[in-house]
Amino acid sequence: MPLSGALTKARIVEAVVETNGYTQKKAHETIEILLELIKRSLESGEDVLISGFGKFCVKNKKKRRGRNPATGKDLILAPRKVVTFRLSGKLKEKLNSKPETKAKNRRVRG
């Protein structure tokens, strides 16, 4: 099933239904469980490593100076946690491989 546009939870559920023959309810429950496991791990500060896909890491940001872009006023941004994502080598390779282009088949006009 080719996917185009933004990949939403609903589209993931739909793909699981079509691929595995699950009922809509079973596919939705499965995706919800998966996402809940990922959320719990990140909330507790643990990294989430999915082989062949990548790694979600929780990083602590220190307080820092910032600026309100609307008013230009300087302010101090509070310390916070953010989630970063690092691609696996396999996914990076797939994203950066050069697909065959139609340019090879074009004639050069002179």
N, C-alpha and C positions, 0 to 999 in steps of 0.2 A: 504494500500500500504506500504509494508515494505521498509524502507530506509536503505541503507548501504553506507558506505563511507562518505565523507564530504557532509554536507547539504549546497547546493548552492542556490542562489536566483532562478536560473532556475529550480532546483528540487522542490523548494517550489511552484513556479508557476505551475509546472506540477502536483503536488499533489492537489492544489486547483482546477485545471481543472478536474482531475479525481474524486475528492471528491464531489464538488459542481456542476459540469456540466457547469461551466463558460466557455466562449470562452477563447482561449489563450490570446487574447488582454485584455479582462475584468479582468482575473486573474492577468496578469502582471500589469495593472493599479492599481488594489487593493493592491498588494504587494508594489508597488512603493509609493502609498499614505501612507501606514502604516510605511514604512521605513523613509519616509520624515518627518512624524510626530515625530517619535522617534529621528531623527537627530536634528530637530528644538528644541525639548525639551532639549536635551543634550547640544546643542550649547548655549542655554540661561541659562544653569546652573541648570536646573530642573531635578529631578530624574524621572525615568520612572519605574512605578510599574505595573507588569503584574501578576494578581492574579493566584496562582497555578503554576507560572513559576519562577519569581524572580524579583529583583530590580536592575536596572542600575543606578549607582550613579556617579556624577562628583566630583572628588577630586582634590584639589589644592596641587601640590607638590612644596615644597620650593626649592630654589637653594641648590645644594649640591656638595660635592667633588665626582669626579668619576675618572675613569681610562680608557684610550683607550686600549682595550684588544690586539690590533694588535701591538702597539708600547710600551705599558706599561707606557706611559706618563700620568701624573696626569693632570686633567682639572676640570673646574667648570661647572656643568650642570645647565642650566638656569631654572628658575621656569616654571612650565607647568601644564596643566590640563590633567588628565587621567580619563578614565571611568573604573569603577569596576563593578563587577556583584556579587550579593549575591543570592544564591538559595532560593526559598521558602521552607518552611518546607515540603510541599507535594512532591515537586520535589526531595528534599534531601532524603526523605523517600523512594521514588521509586528507586533512584540511589543506595541506600545502602541496599535495600532488597536483601536477598540471594535467587537466583533462585534455583529450584530443580536441583541437579547435577546428572550426571551419576555415580558418585562415589558411591552412595548408592547401585546401582545395580551391582557393581563389586564384584567379589569374592576375598577374601583375600587369597593370595598364601602363603603357608607356607612350 
